[in-house]
Amino acid sequence: MIKIFILLLIISSSVNLIAQGILSTVGGKIYVGISAGPSFPLSDFGDNDPQNERSGYAKTGYIFEINGGIRLLNLFEISISAFRNSNSTDFTNLINSLNDANPGANLTGESKSWEIYGVLGGIGVSFPLPEKFIADIRVLGGYQNTSSPEILMKGIDQDTYVKIEGKTVSSPVYLGSVSTRFPLSNTLYLSFGFQYISSTGKFENVQTTTSINGEVDQSTISFERSMDAWGLNIGLKYLIL
């Protein structure tokens, strides 16, 4: 029994020394960071097919993130994050389709951007790379609020228009990220990374109002829309402790 106890003590001490060595390499126990970069819409979010009622017509936008974490067991961390994702839109295909279906309507369109805000929490792991670089991997989950833009298309005649209302919905969101960082000082790092965001929101009773030469028709539709995106980012990570 004494031999087993001594052996366990030696193993525990060795593991702790190794972990402490890695911690001294990856740096710190508490950190905060910011990052920003382009956001590329995927799935329904980026689809521009007018025959797909779920199409979001989103274009490349940007994502901004504030994050922080507390390192546990030296290698692992509990991570939190808040982000904003904004994407403009392109309704060219939708306008062309409506004009083909309504000769002489001469519709032109305008729209605001998709606006998405989210808060997440999860886990991460860090490990050293050659040349002082450090790799960070995070897997997070949480909720986001998504505001789809109102779509308004007008004809030359003021009584000719098509209006699709915007909606704000909440939905679960998942984020995975991989990044590398390089020390600028003992407490400040410059990071470069890749991230993938996935969420599916339920849009209920979305109303479309169509007026052709004063003849008004209204309809509603409900559907689930995938709002996936991947992004590249550059940021700073500051070690508090």
NUGUTI-978040 format. One record per residue (C-alpha): residue number from 1; residue in three letters; y, z, x. Coordinates in steps of 0.1 Angstrom, whole numbers, plus 5000, padded with zeros to 4 digits. Layout:
N
(NUM, 'ALA', (Y, Z, X));
...
This chain:
241
(1, 'MET', (5000, 5000, 5000));
(2, 'ILE', (5024, 5009, 5028));
(3, 'LYS', (5017, 4976, 5046));
(4, 'ILE', (5023, 4957, 5013));
(5, 'PHE', (5056, 4975, 5008));
(6, 'ILE', (5067, 4968, 5044));
(7, 'LEU', (5057, 4931, 5040));
(8, 'LEU', (5077, 4928, 5008));
(9, 'LEU', (5107, 4945, 5025));
(10, 'ILE', (5106, 4920, 5054));
(11, 'ILE', (5103, 4890, 5030));
(12, 'SER', (5132, 4903, 5009));
(13, 'SER', (5154, 4909, 5039));
(14, 'SER', (5146, 4874, 5053));
(15, 'VAL', (5154, 4857, 5020));
(16, 'ASN', (5187, 4876, 5018));
(17, 'LEU', (5197, 4867, 5053));
(18, 'ILE', (5190, 4830, 5047));
(19, 'ALA', (5209, 4831, 5014));
(20, 'GLN', (5238, 4849, 5031));
(21, 'GLY', (5239, 4822, 5057));
(22, 'ILE', (5240, 4795, 5031));
(23, 'LEU', (5267, 4813, 5012));
(24, 'SER', (5288, 4815, 5043));
(25, 'THR', (5283, 4777, 5045));
(26, 'VAL', (5290, 4768, 5009));
(27, 'GLY', (5318, 4794, 5007));
(28, 'GLY', (5330, 4821, 4984));
(29, 'LYS', (5318, 4839, 4952));
(30, 'ILE', (5346, 4831, 4928));
(31, 'TYR', (5365, 4798, 4926));
(32, 'VAL', (5389, 4778, 4904));
(33, 'GLY', (5394, 4741, 4905));
(34, 'ILE', (5410, 4710, 4890));
(35, 'SER', (5400, 4674, 4889));
(36, 'ALA', (5410, 4641, 4873));
(37, 'GLY', (5399, 4605, 4873));
(38, 'PRO', (5390, 4574, 4852));
(39, 'SER', (5368, 4578, 4821));
(40, 'PHE', (5345, 4549, 4811));
(41, 'PRO', (5333, 4549, 4774));
(42, 'LEU', (5297, 4542, 4766));
(43, 'SER', (5275, 4537, 4735));
(44, 'ASP', (5293, 4536, 4701));
(45, 'PHE', (5324, 4550, 4717));
(46, 'GLY', (5330, 4519, 4738));
(47, 'ASP', (5314, 4494, 4714));
(48, 'ASN', (5338, 4467, 4700));
(49, 'ASP', (5314, 4450, 4676));
(50, 'PRO', (5331, 4447, 4642));
(51, 'GLN', (5297, 4446, 4625));
(52, 'ASN', (5289, 4481, 4638));
(53, 'GLU', (5306, 4507, 4616));
(54, 'ARG', (5303, 4532, 4644));
(55, 'SER', (5323, 4511, 4670));
(56, 'GLY', (5350, 4531, 4686));
(57, 'TYR', (5368, 4502, 4704));
(58, 'ALA', (5376, 4526, 4733));
(59, 'LYS', (5389, 4513, 4766));
(60, 'THR', (5388, 4529, 4800));
(61, 'GLY', (5409, 4561, 4800));
(62, 'TYR', (5411, 4593, 4820));
(63, 'ILE', (5396, 4627, 4821));
(64, 'PHE', (5413, 4659, 4833));
(65, 'GLU', (5393, 4691, 4840));
(66, 'ILE', (5401, 4727, 4849));
(67, 'ASN', (5370, 4747, 4860));
(68, 'GLY', (5359, 4779, 4876));
(69, 'GLY', (5328, 4798, 4885));
(70, 'ILE', (5312, 4830, 4898));
(71, 'ARG', (5284, 4826, 4923));
(72, 'LEU', (5252, 4845, 4917));
(73, 'LEU', (5222, 4849, 4940));
(74, 'ASN', (5243, 4831, 4966));
(75, 'LEU', (5231, 4796, 4958));
(76, 'PHE', (5237, 4795, 4920));
(77, 'GLU', (5267, 4800, 4899));
(78, 'ILE', (5279, 4805, 4863));
(79, 'SER', (5304, 4778, 4856));
(80, 'ILE', (5331, 4773, 4829));
(81, 'SER', (5352, 4743, 4822));
(82, 'ALA', (5379, 4729, 4799));
(83, 'PHE', (5387, 4692, 4798));
(84, 'ARG', (5408, 4666, 4781));
(85, 'ASN', (5395, 4630, 4777));
(86, 'SER', (5419, 4603, 4765));
(87, 'ASN', (5411, 4566, 4759));
(88, 'SER', (5433, 4538, 4745));
(89, 'THR', (5417, 4512, 4722));
(90, 'ASP', (5414, 4474, 4718));
(91, 'PHE', (5409, 4460, 4683));
(92, 'THR', (5410, 4423, 4691));
(93, 'ASN', (5375, 4416, 4679));
(94, 'LEU', (5380, 4436, 4647));
(95, 'ILE', (5413, 4418, 4639));
(96, 'ASN', (5398, 4384, 4646));
(97, 'SER', (5369, 4392, 4623));
(98, 'LEU', (5391, 4403, 4595));
(99, 'ASN', (5414, 4372, 4599));
(100, 'ASP', (5383, 4350, 4597));
(101, 'ALA', (5372, 4367, 4565));
(102, 'ASN', (5407, 4365, 4550));
(103, 'PRO', (5423, 4331, 4559));
(104, 'GLY', (5461, 4333, 4560));
(105, 'ALA', (5462, 4371, 4563));
(106, 'ASN', (5475, 4368, 4599));
(107, 'LEU', (5467, 4404, 4607));
(108, 'THR', (5480, 4421, 4639));
(109, 'GLY', (5470, 4456, 4649));
(110, 'GLU', (5482, 4488, 4664));
(111, 'SER', (5465, 4521, 4672));
(112, 'LYS', (5468, 4554, 4690));
(113, 'SER', (5443, 4567, 4715));
(114, 'TRP', (5412, 4587, 4712));
(115, 'GLU', (5420, 4623, 4722));
(116, 'ILE', (5391, 4647, 4731));
(117, 'TYR', (5393, 4683, 4742));
(118, 'GLY', (5363, 4705, 4751));
(119, 'VAL', (5353, 4739, 4765));
(120, 'LEU', (5319, 4743, 4782));
(121, 'GLY', (5298, 4768, 4801));
(122, 'GLY', (5267, 4765, 4822));
(123, 'ILE', (5251, 4768, 4856));
(124, 'GLY', (5256, 4752, 4890));
(125, 'VAL', (5241, 4751, 4924));
(126, 'SER', (5256, 4743, 4958));
(127, 'PHE', (5241, 4735, 4992));
(128, 'PRO', (5254, 4724, 5026));
(129, 'LEU', (5253, 4688, 5038));
(130, 'PRO', (5260, 4674, 5073));
(131, 'GLU', (5295, 4672, 5088));
(132, 'LYS', (5308, 4702, 5068));
(133, 'PHE', (5303, 4685, 5035));
(134, 'ILE', (5290, 4706, 5005));
(135, 'ALA', (5272, 4693, 4974));
(136, 'ASP', (5278, 4708, 4940));
(137, 'ILE', (5257, 4701, 4909));
(138, 'ARG', (5266, 4715, 4875));
(139, 'VAL', (5250, 4713, 4840));
(140, 'LEU', (5272, 4725, 4812));
(141, 'GLY', (5272, 4727, 4774));
(142, 'GLY', (5298, 4736, 4748));
(143, 'TYR', (5319, 4721, 4720));
(144, 'GLN', (5346, 4695, 4718));
(145, 'ASN', (5373, 4684, 4692));
(146, 'THR', (5375, 4647, 4689));
(147, 'SER', (5404, 4629, 4672));
(148, 'SER', (5397, 4593, 4664));
(149, 'PRO', (5428, 4571, 4661));
(150, 'GLU', (5441, 4557, 4629));
(151, 'ILE', (5438, 4519, 4628));
(152, 'LEU', (5466, 4500, 4611));
(153, 'MET', (5466, 4462, 4609));
(154, 'LYS', (5495, 4444, 4591));
(155, 'GLY', (5499, 4408, 4579));
(156, 'ILE', (5531, 4388, 4578));
(157, 'ASP', (5533, 4397, 4541));
(158, 'GLN', (5541, 4434, 4537));
(159, 'ASP', (5516, 4436, 4509));
(160, 'THR', (5488, 4426, 4533));
(161, 'TYR', (5473, 4453, 4555));
(162, 'VAL', (5442, 4471, 4565));
(163, 'LYS', (5443, 4508, 4573));
(164, 'ILE', (5413, 4529, 4586));
(165, 'GLU', (5421, 4566, 4587));
(166, 'GLY', (5416, 4587, 4618));
(167, 'LYS', (5395, 4618, 4617));
(168, 'THR', (5392, 4650, 4638));
(169, 'VAL', (5356, 4664, 4642));
(170, 'SER', (5339, 4691, 4662));
(171, 'SER', (5306, 4685, 4679));
(172, 'PRO', (5283, 4699, 4707));
(173, 'VAL', (5290, 4684, 4741));
(174, 'TYR', (5270, 4683, 4773));
(175, 'LEU', (5282, 4675, 4808));
(176, 'GLY', (5264, 4669, 4840));
(177, 'SER', (5283, 4665, 4873));
(178, 'VAL', (5275, 4658, 4910));
(179, 'SER', (5302, 4661, 4936));
(180, 'THR', (5307, 4666, 4973));
(181, 'ARG', (5336, 4686, 4989));
(182, 'PHE', (5351, 4690, 5023));
(183, 'PRO', (5371, 4720, 5036));
(184, 'LEU', (5408, 4715, 5041));
(185, 'SER', (5410, 4752, 5051));
(186, 'ASN', (5389, 4784, 5048));
(187, 'THR', (5396, 4786, 5010));
(188, 'LEU', (5406, 4751, 4999));
(189, 'TYR', (5383, 4721, 4994));
(190, 'LEU', (5389, 4685, 4985));
(191, 'SER', (5362, 4671, 4962));
(192, 'PHE', (5349, 4637, 4950));
(193, 'GLY', (5325, 4634, 4921));
(194, 'PHE', (5307, 4617, 4893));
(195, 'GLN', (5302, 4631, 4858));
(196, 'TYR', (5285, 4622, 4825));
(197, 'ILE', (5296, 4635, 4791));
(198, 'SER', (5275, 4632, 4760));
(199, 'SER', (5283, 4641, 4724));
(200, 'THR', (5276, 4629, 4688));
(201, 'GLY', (5300, 4636, 4661));
(202, 'LYS', (5296, 4633, 4623));
(203, 'PHE', (5325, 4615, 4607));
(204, 'GLU', (5325, 4621, 4570));
(205, 'ASN', (5343, 4602, 4542));
(206, 'VAL', (5363, 4579, 4565));
(207, 'GLN', (5386, 4559, 4542));
(208, 'THR', (5395, 4523, 4546));
(209, 'THR', (5423, 4508, 4525));
(210, 'THR', (5426, 4470, 4523));
(211, 'SER', (5455, 4452, 4506));
(212, 'ILE', (5455, 4414, 4505));
(213, 'ASN', (5486, 4401, 4488));
(214, 'GLY', (5490, 4433, 4469));
(215, 'GLU', (5453, 4436, 4457));
(216, 'VAL', (5443, 4470, 4469));
(217, 'ASP', (5407, 4481, 4476));
(218, 'GLN', (5396, 4515, 4489));
(219, 'SER', (5362, 4526, 4503));
(220, 'THR', (5348, 4555, 4522));
(221, 'ILE', (5319, 4558, 4546));
(222, 'SER', (5302, 4586, 4565));
(223, 'PHE', (5283, 4581, 4598));
(224, 'GLU', (5274, 4597, 4631));
(225, 'ARG', (5290, 4582, 4662));
(226, 'SER', (5279, 4587, 4698));
(227, 'MET', (5308, 4595, 4721));
(228, 'ASP', (5293, 4592, 4756));
(229, 'ALA', (5313, 4585, 4788));
(230, 'TRP', (5309, 4586, 4825));
(231, 'GLY', (5337, 4593, 4850));
(232, 'LEU', (5348, 4595, 4886));
(233, 'ASN', (5370, 4622, 4898));
(234, 'ILE', (5389, 4637, 4927));
(235, 'GLY', (5400, 4673, 4928));
(236, 'LEU', (5407, 4706, 4946));
(237, 'LYS', (5385, 4737, 4947));
(238, 'TYR', (5401, 4770, 4957));
(239, 'LEU', (5380, 4801, 4967));
(240, 'ILE', (5395, 4833, 4954));
(241, 'LEU', (5368, 4856, 4970));
